[in-house]
């Protein structure tokens, strides 16, 4: 635990921020508990004192006022406490979100994905919510209960040492022993269940994604068996935890029962000197009841600690990894005059892999030239693009832009390279805003012009809100081809000299694909293009075609040359075009 | 919060009876608890010896224990019930998914089904756990306590009784305002959190355009705005808890003061006063419990609604069974007779009035632009969609309304763009239709599908684990595994293919085609495609446009006609014609 907190950078530093607000929240929480105890205490005293039939109602004037004050105070302070604590926590979460963003920004790359995006981002954003809960549902109730517990013990110590000792032991069981046992039992069960749930998730994915095969196989019983495989184990584990929880809460309430009986006995034995003192017996006993609501939830509050811990660990791990990841080479200056981009005998091997994914690749693309790279999936086409961009360092050889190593270009790269990949990311905002991301200084007219060039303007102008139409959720759904066109418009505004195309037409039907390729050829006429693709559609306009196979260049040449001299290419070309031989 | 659908869950009536009985016992034990505690306290107040209070203390403790023991028992029996109910619901969901087939995934998305099957079912369970217990407690416990208080001290009883409708009144007034706001904020939250994830997803793009650094500040600003708006909402939303608490505590304080005054007057004694005071918080407790967990029960209720709506969709199922269809061979005939299908009543998507005749082991291509109805045709032929209610098909002369029947489907195999590979060994994947196939047969099928080289390169050969969590398999190999499945089950004479090679690189496609063509020879092949070279291999072509079958015939004949087929071929061949 100590080790955990020493290395932590996601909880501890934030507990030191906005101390005043935090302190107020804690204080209000404590006052709330004291008010609820106070109300029952005063009420008990009030009626006991009244039962002695004082000659004047003014004798019980103070208890009457106090009863009203505590009665009003409890909800008021609780209300304020909830507002302050939420305000503080949400403030912290804002900072955490920004921090997570900055951390991830360091690791984000132009091409390829360092993180399996979809899933991980969801997990991280859940982690932040877990931290929010950690503060609101665990740290706050625990600290307020503990402080109140200590205050009560001290006050009781002044009244009666034996009673204080008795209460101390009981409190220790309720606030310390039980919560610790809870954490241990829950931690174990959660870990075990997590694997089962992950497994369940996988089985269900198999079941639903493969449902067509299941259906025609007629194996209904197997299908249901697959989807419910772990349910029994899971139910058993959850049941065990549930039983523990019920028994624990029952035991905790039993503890409160013991405290009440103990208090009565103590009252009988110690508060029996005179009537005026015995008036306090009911006060002390009734004052115990509110503890049912405030102390018992502490064990529950601790239960989720294993989940929170995992979240915090993940965040800490992430920031450790990425804060180091930034390399410290000096940034090279570059004036956008590109003569050529070249690879000189480049090899690349991923640290975890046995063999290199690319071997001794050399190529040279001059300003304005168009190069196509073809090869089966997994052959390293995307890796090649990452090397060209300088996102990764070659294991051997050099990638140079003119005479400068690309890895030293850093932030300059966003002024040199444009990238269009399979699924261009569009932000959940208007069409025009999405285009303007290409160049925030561009005018509306320029952005419109870009959209016209990619052939979207006509369509957009038929929409009721035209260029201000929202994309996705609240607005329109664009088709795959339209999304690509929008992304091309963005690249046109960005106006960088080199454009990398990473299979931008995968998943489009051939007619849409043809049209898109024609558009690309038209609007990117003067740019240097490096195009990764998987078939031959549109290749005739390229200056050079490279076939990658097993990490090396297998065929290389202009499309015409290849067609003339290379039989394999000719065969492939004929099939692709549906030419019968 | 209570949902009528709940009453249809088997066993719920029994549960309600059990819980009601327990709630009555619990209310009685609360009364006993207060009674004996008051006794003990009065004894102490009267300065009697501690021995005089032994029995009251003992009985108090027993009543106290019984009270919470009942809570414990209630938890267990509701949990048993909701466990069983949620398990049954999950089975029902899976059965429905199986019956709906690909349609369920198309309509709901595989992600949704999984979310409902995992999280949704948990939420429903939670909902069942909370709703019955809390509703019954609220319906029973306060009123029994109230009767007891009336007996002991009518005035306190009156105060408690009067406060109840006041609380309800305020709860409704404030509750409506607050819940509207907090539901709204719940939406805001999902929006903001989506926006955050969205920005993180777009990080790569932002970096690409040199904007990623600037956006960090934006995140903080959006988040802070959210905080401010949340605080505004919380101020109102928390008021409903506040009112409930305020009315509860203040009425306890009022009861205490009234009792105090009456005690001084001598019109009441200490015992009934203490009794009323001790029971007052318990009187309000079920109401406070009911007010909590609003969102937890709301999620569960919505999940239950969603699940019920899925269970109520009708799955495709043929009315007329094919009794004589045993296998597809050279003499077999399939006739589609004015076949129509619509996805929605309102819009016109689907297929309209399609008729054709197929005989023997043909290779049939279905072609057309995206959205022309190719996939719908394939789905109708696979029996995954239910066409209009009439005799739509004739198989070997036998009429039937729909192909959604196992008698037909057991002769099918289906190869989509990305055949799904199950987590398991390669052998298990190949033997998916025939789990009892022998190792030798599997090996033979793998060989004929051109998998030998791939399998030999693996350390564990056919026993290599693939699918999720296993070894990655390239698109071409996945197609070959699907082909091996077809070859292993010689009853599957009909192969449906949906663009199986479109996403493969040209070399892989070329090699795969060489394997596929011989396999196609002794099967009925129905092949939806856009690729020109596949069209040339077909014996017969169906050309779809806007859901209609606009041309059919041999590809060579169709090419000569310069009709729709010709037009489509020219458009696909595209690059040579226009630039």
Interface residues (C-beta under 8 A of the other chain):
Chain A: X36 X39 X40 X42 X43 X44 X46 X47 X48 X49 X50 X51 X53 X54 X57 X60 X63 X64 X67 X68 X70 X71 X72 X74 X75 X76 X78 X79 X82 X83 X86 X87 X90 X91 X93 X94 X95 X97 X98 X100 X101 X102 X104 X105 X108 X109 X110 X113 X117 X118 X121 X122 X124 X125 X129 X197 X200 X201 X202 X203 X204 X205 X206 X207 X208 X209 X210 X211 X212 X213 X214 X215 X216 X217 X218 X219 X220 X222 X223 X224 X227 X228 X231 X235 X239 X242 X243 X246 X247 X249 X250 X253 X254 X257 X258 X260 X261 X264 X265 X267 X268 X269 X271 X272 X275 X278 X279 X281 X282 X285 X286 X289 X374 X375 X376 X377 X378 X411 X414 X415 X417 X418 X419 X424 X425 X427 X428 X437 X438 X439 X440 X490 X494 X506 X507 X509 X510 X511 X512 X514 X515 X517 X518 X521 X534 X535 X536 X537 X538 X540 X547 X549 X571 X572 X575 X576 X577 X578 X580
Chain B: X37 X40 X41 X43 X44 X45 X46 X47 X49 X50 X53 X57 X60 X61 X64 X65 X68 X69 X71 X72 X75 X76 X79 X83 X87 X90 X91 X94 X95 X97 X98 X100 X101 X102 X104 X105 X110 X113 X114 X117 X118 X193 X194 X195 X196 X197 X198 X199 X200 X201 X202 X203 X204 X205 X206 X207 X208 X209 X210 X211 X212 X213 X215 X216 X217 X219 X220 X223 X224 X226 X227 X230 X231 X234 X235 X238 X239 X241 X242 X245 X246 X249 X250 X252 X253 X254 X255 X256 X257 X259 X260 X261 X263 X264 X266 X269 X270 X273 X274 X277 X278 X281 X369 X370 X382 X384 X406 X409 X410 X412 X413 X414 X416 X420 X422 X423 X432 X433 X435 X467 X468 X469 X472 X474 X475 X476 X503 X504 X505 X506 X507 X508 X509 X510 X513 X530 X531 X532 X533 X535 X536 X569 X571 X572 X573 X574 X575 X576 X578 X579
